[in-house]
Amino acid sequence: MNIKLFTLINALIITMSACSQNNGTRKPPNHSGLGQGYEFENNGKDSAEIKMKRVFEKDTSLKIVCISNRAGLSNAFVSNMNYLNRKGSAPASPLNRPKYNYESLRKVNEFLKEKNIDPVDFSNLELQKIWGEDSSGNVFFTSYYIPIIEVSSTQDSVYKYPIYKKPSSGYLQKLSRNQIDVKQMLKNKNLEIGYAKNYWDVYSMQVQGSGYVEFKDGTRKLCAYGGNNSKAYFSIGKYLTSIGYISKQEISMQSIRDWFNANPDSLHILMKNSSYVFFNETNKKPSGAANVPLVDFVSVACDFNFLPKGALLLGEIPVLDGEGKLLKHEFRILMVHDTGGAIKGPGHVDLYAGVGPSAGKYAGKMKHYGRLWLLLP
């Protein structure tokens, strides 16, 4: 057989094998470790993963990989490189191992930008697997989005619930949710951006970290993250599942909203989450903590104590059906552009889903496990 033809056929076989294995449905969980995520049937955990000794370990098992989100990466590579260029050659690694600087991240960004073919051969990059929630590589994936909320510039019997800017007073900045929204200790201090119809809309926008407000005249403004009150985040979803109001299988932002709509006298439960987010009005496009424009299904929020802004990741992402059931996993290139009060540790990643109701529907159902690798040259 012609040598070139043999090489081509062999490469094709390897590629088909890689794509087939990468998109297959993972094994269902068979252990009960809880961690930060939810335990339910087919939540995406791989119980066969070997325990890791360190937070990051070099992984040579992946070579040729099919990337499912190539189409959305072009602009993301450009804006991410702009951020990395601003960092020069400064150290980037938050931990002692592995050690790398921003020049290393630029090399990865450029390499992936030039590899505009699919599948991608990762043999020229170093893949550092992150140990996830259970030290076995199972990373808890959630998702966030930017809601659009109808508001009024004045308070009345319909538009009751204020959205606040951050106070200048250090004392007022540290008020709890109960002090702000029940005792109304920020009222009439010229901090109101607008008023929403539903308290859950305000609460949800705080959980997401930003949102668009749309006034009665059609004017729409982005309320970007403007700081918080430095109180610990308390998961209402965890609480509702712990007392049996919503099952772990069914828990989502929509199911939580539906529960509160059906139980309007229970809004006081939301006060258990003392954490409070303030906002700034802006005409800019949505961006994360890295001040980089967020890209749908590319940008992720991570704990910066483990993954730095601008880091490039390979993620094995849970793929769900319309009901939120796991279908399979697929590989995507991800970039660290944001963080959040609920994103703690090396085992939780929040995937940005975009703006509006369809993004919200996706984000509300994502509570499954996958895997994650930091990409280094």
C-alpha positions in Angstrom: 0.0 0.0 0.0 1.2 3.6 -0.7 2.8 4.9 2.4 1.0 8.3 2.2 -2.3 6.5 1.8 -1.6 4.2 4.7 -0.7 7.2 6.9 -3.9 9.0 5.9 -6.1 5.9 6.6 -4.4 5.3 10.0 -4.9 8.9 11.0 -8.6 8.8 10.0 -9.1 5.6 12.1 -7.5 7.3 15.1 -9.7 10.4 14.7 -12.9 8.5 14.4 -12.0 6.5 17.4 -11.3 9.6 19.4 -14.5 11.3 18.4 -16.5 8.2 19.2 -15.0 7.8 22.6 -15.2 11.4 23.5 -18.9 11.8 22.8 -20.0 8.6 24.5 -22.3 8.6 27.5 -20.2 8.3 30.7 -20.9 5.7 33.4 -23.5 6.5 36.0 -22.3 7.2 39.5 -22.3 4.4 42.1 -21.0 6.1 45.2 -22.5 8.7 47.5 -19.8 11.4 48.0 -21.7 14.7 48.0 -19.2 17.5 47.9 -20.6 20.8 46.6 -22.8 19.2 43.9 -25.9 17.1 43.9 -26.1 13.3 44.0 -28.8 11.8 41.8 -28.9 9.1 39.1 -26.9 9.8 36.0 -25.4 13.1 37.2 -22.3 12.6 35.1 -19.8 11.4 37.7 -17.3 8.8 36.6 -16.8 6.4 39.6 -14.0 4.7 37.8 -11.6 7.6 38.0 -8.4 7.1 39.9 -7.7 9.2 43.0 -5.2 12.0 42.4 -2.4 13.0 44.7 -2.3 16.7 43.8 -4.8 19.3 42.7 -3.2 19.3 39.2 -1.6 16.2 37.6 -0.1 15.9 34.1 -2.4 13.7 31.9 -1.1 12.1 28.8 -4.2 10.0 28.0 -5.7 12.6 25.6 -4.2 13.2 22.2 -6.6 13.8 19.3 -9.9 15.4 20.5 -13.0 16.6 18.8 -13.9 20.1 19.9 -17.6 21.0 19.8 -17.5 24.7 20.2 -14.9 25.7 17.5 -17.4 28.2 15.9 -17.6 30.4 19.0 -13.9 30.7 19.7 -12.5 33.2 17.1 -13.5 36.4 19.0 -12.8 34.8 22.3 -9.1 34.1 21.4 -8.7 37.7 20.4 -10.2 39.3 23.5 -8.5 36.7 25.8 -5.1 37.5 24.1 -5.7 41.2 24.8 -6.0 40.4 28.5 -3.0 38.1 28.5 -0.8 40.8 26.7 -1.6 43.3 29.5 -0.2 40.9 32.1 3.3 40.7 30.4 5.5 38.0 31.8 4.1 38.1 35.3 3.6 34.8 37.2 0.1 33.3 36.6 0.0 30.1 38.6 -1.9 30.5 41.9 -0.4 27.3 43.3 3.2 26.1 43.6 2.5 23.3 41.1 2.4 23.6 38.2 4.4 26.8 37.8 3.6 29.0 34.7 3.4 32.6 33.7 1.3 34.7 31.4 3.7 34.2 28.5 2.9 30.5 28.8 -0.8 31.2 28.6 -0.2 33.4 25.5 1.5 30.5 23.8 -1.5 28.2 24.4 -3.9 30.9 23.2 -1.9 31.4 20.0 -1.5 27.7 19.4 -5.2 27.0 19.7 -6.1 30.1 17.6 -3.9 28.8 14.8 -5.4 25.2 15.0 -8.5 26.1 13.1 -9.2 22.5 12.2 -11.1 19.9 14.1 -10.2 17.5 15.6 -7.3 19.1 17.5 -4.1 17.2 18.3 -3.1 18.1 21.8 0.2 16.1 21.8 2.1 19.4 21.6 0.5 20.8 24.7 0.7 19.8 28.4 -2.7 18.8 29.9 -2.9 19.3 33.6 -5.9 17.5 34.9 -7.7 19.2 37.8 -8.8 16.9 40.7 -12.3 18.2 40.9 -14.7 17.9 43.8 -13.6 14.5 45.0 -9.9 14.3 44.1 -10.9 11.9 41.3 -11.3 14.4 38.5 -15.1 14.9 38.8 -15.7 18.6 38.4 -19.1 20.0 39.2 -20.5 22.1 36.3 -23.1 24.7 36.8 -24.1 27.6 34.5 -25.0 31.2 34.7 -26.6 33.8 32.4 -27.7 37.4 32.2 -31.4 37.8 32.8 -33.6 40.6 31.4 -35.8 42.1 34.0 -38.7 44.5 33.5 -38.4 47.5 35.9 -39.9 50.9 36.7 -37.9 54.0 37.6 -40.4 54.7 40.4 -41.8 52.4 43.1 -45.5 51.6 43.2 -47.9 48.8 44.2 -46.7 46.7 41.2 -43.0 47.5 41.0 -42.1 47.1 44.6 -38.6 45.6 44.8 -35.5 47.9 44.6 -32.3 47.1 42.8 -29.4 48.9 44.5 -26.1 50.4 43.7 -23.3 49.9 46.2 -23.4 52.4 49.1 -20.3 54.5 49.7 -20.5 54.0 53.4 -18.5 51.0 54.7 -21.2 50.3 57.3 -24.0 50.2 54.8 -22.0 48.0 52.4 -21.9 45.2 55.0 -25.7 45.1 55.8 -27.2 41.6 55.5 -30.0 40.8 53.0 -32.5 40.9 55.8 -31.4 44.4 56.8 -31.5 45.6 53.3 -34.7 44.0 52.0 -36.8 43.5 55.1 -35.7 46.4 57.4 -35.2 48.5 54.3 -32.1 50.2 55.7 -31.0 51.4 52.2 -34.3 53.0 51.3 -34.3 56.7 50.2 -30.5 56.9 50.0 -30.5 57.6 46.3 -29.1 54.1 45.6 -32.1 52.7 43.7 -31.5 51.8 40.0 -35.0 50.7 39.5 -37.9 48.6 40.9 -38.9 45.1 39.8 -42.2 43.3 40.0 -40.9 40.2 41.6 -38.4 39.8 44.4 -37.2 36.5 42.9 -36.1 38.5 39.8 -33.9 40.7 41.9 -32.6 37.7 43.8 -31.9 35.8 40.6 -30.0 38.7 39.1 -27.8 38.8 42.2 -27.1 35.1 42.0 -26.2 35.5 38.3 -24.0 38.5 39.1 -25.4 40.9 36.5 -28.5 41.5 34.4 -30.3 43.8 32.0 -33.0 46.0 33.3 -35.7 47.1 30.8 -37.7 50.2 31.7 -41.3 50.9 30.6 -40.1 53.2 27.7 -38.1 50.3 26.3 -34.7 51.6 27.5 -32.5 48.7 28.4 -29.3 49.0 30.5 -26.8 46.5 31.8 -26.6 46.3 35.5 -23.0 45.0 35.9 -21.6 43.5 39.2 -20.9 46.4 41.5 -19.6 44.6 44.6 -21.1 42.6 47.5 -21.7 42.9 51.2 -18.9 40.4 52.1 -21.4 37.9 53.7 -21.0 34.2 53.1 -23.1 32.7 50.3 -25.9 30.3 51.3 -27.3 28.0 48.7 -31.1 28.1 48.7 -31.3 25.2 46.3 -29.3 23.1 48.8 -31.6 24.1 51.6 -34.8 23.3 49.7 -33.5 19.8 48.7 -32.3 19.1 52.3 -35.7 19.6 53.7 -37.4 17.7 50.8 -39.3 20.6 49.2 -37.6 19.9 45.8 -35.8 16.7 44.8 -32.2 16.7 43.9 -33.1 15.4 40.5 -35.5 18.2 39.8 -33.6 21.1 41.4 -33.0 24.1 39.0 -33.4 27.9 39.1 -36.8 27.4 37.4 -38.0 24.8 39.9 -36.9 27.1 42.7 -38.8 30.0 41.2 -41.9 27.8 40.6 -41.8 26.7 44.3 -41.6 30.3 45.6 -44.4 31.3 43.2 -46.5 28.5 44.6 -45.5 29.4 48.2 -45.4 33.3 48.2 -45.5 33.3 52.1 -42.1 31.5 52.1 -40.0 34.4 50.6 -38.4 34.8 54.0 -36.4 31.7 53.3 -34.4 33.7 50.8 -33.1 35.8 53.7 -31.1 32.8 54.8 -28.7 33.8 52.1 -27.2 36.9 53.7 -24.9 37.5 50.7 -26.1 40.6 48.7 -24.9 41.9 45.4 -24.9 45.5 44.3 -24.9 46.8 40.7 -23.5 49.5 38.4 -25.4 50.8 35.4 -23.3 50.6 32.2 -23.7 50.7 28.4 -20.8 48.2 27.9 -21.2 44.6 26.8 -21.3 42.0 29.5 -17.9 41.2 30.9 -16.5 39.2 33.8 -14.0 39.8 36.6 -11.2 39.8 34.0 -12.9 42.7 32.2 -13.0 40.6 29.1 -16.3 40.3 27.1 -18.1 37.1 28.0 -18.6 34.5 25.2 -21.5 32.1 25.3 -20.4 28.5 26.3 -16.7 29.6 26.3 -16.3 31.9 29.3 -16.3 30.2 32.7 -16.3 31.4 36.3 -13.7 29.7 38.5 -12.0 30.1 41.9 -9.0 32.3 41.1 -7.1 30.6 44.0 -6.8 27.7 41.6 -7.2 28.9 38.1 -6.1 32.5 37.0 -7.9 34.9 34.7 -7.2 34.2 31.1 -6.3 30.5 31.6 -7.3 28.2 28.8 -9.0 24.9 29.6 -10.1 21.8 28.0 -13.5 20.8 29.4 -15.4 17.6 29.1 -18.9 19.2 29.4 -22.2 17.5 30.3 -24.7 17.7 27.4 -28.3 17.7 28.5 -31.7 17.2 26.8 -34.6 19.7 27.1 -35.6 18.2 30.4 -32.1 18.5 32.0 -31.2 14.8 31.7 -27.6 13.9 30.8 -27.2 12.6 27.3 -23.4 12.5 26.9 -20.3 14.6 27.4 -18.4 16.6 24.8 -15.1 18.5 24.7 -15.0 22.3 24.5 -12.3 24.9 24.8 -13.0 27.2 27.8 -11.5 30.4 29.1 -11.4 31.7 32.7 -13.1 35.1 32.5 -15.1 35.4 35.7 -15.6 34.3 39.3 -18.5 34.2 41.8 -19.4 34.0 45.5 -20.6 30.4 45.2 -17.6 29.3 43.0 -15.2 27.9 45.6 -12.4 25.3 45.3 -10.9 23.3 42.4 -14.1 21.3 41.8 -16.7 23.8 40.7 -16.9 25.6 37.3 -19.7 28.0 36.2 -20.3 28.1 32.4 -21.6 31.3 30.9 -24.7 30.6 28.8 -25.5 34.1 27.4 -28.4 36.5 27.7 -32.2 36.1 28.1 -34.8 33.4 28.7 -33.3 30.6 26.5 -29.9 31.0 28.2 -31.6 31.0 31.6 -33.4 27.8 30.8 -30.1 26.1 29.9 -28.3 27.5 33.0 -31.0 26.5 35.4 -30.8 22.8 34.5 -27.0 22.4 34.6 -25.9 20.7 37.8 -23.8 17.8 36.5 -20.3 16.5 36.4 -17.5 16.4 33.8 -13.8 16.8 33.7 -11.3 19.7 33.3 -7.7 20.2 32.1 -5.5 23.3 32.3 -3.7 23.7 29.0 0.0 24.6 29.2 2.7 24.7 26.4 
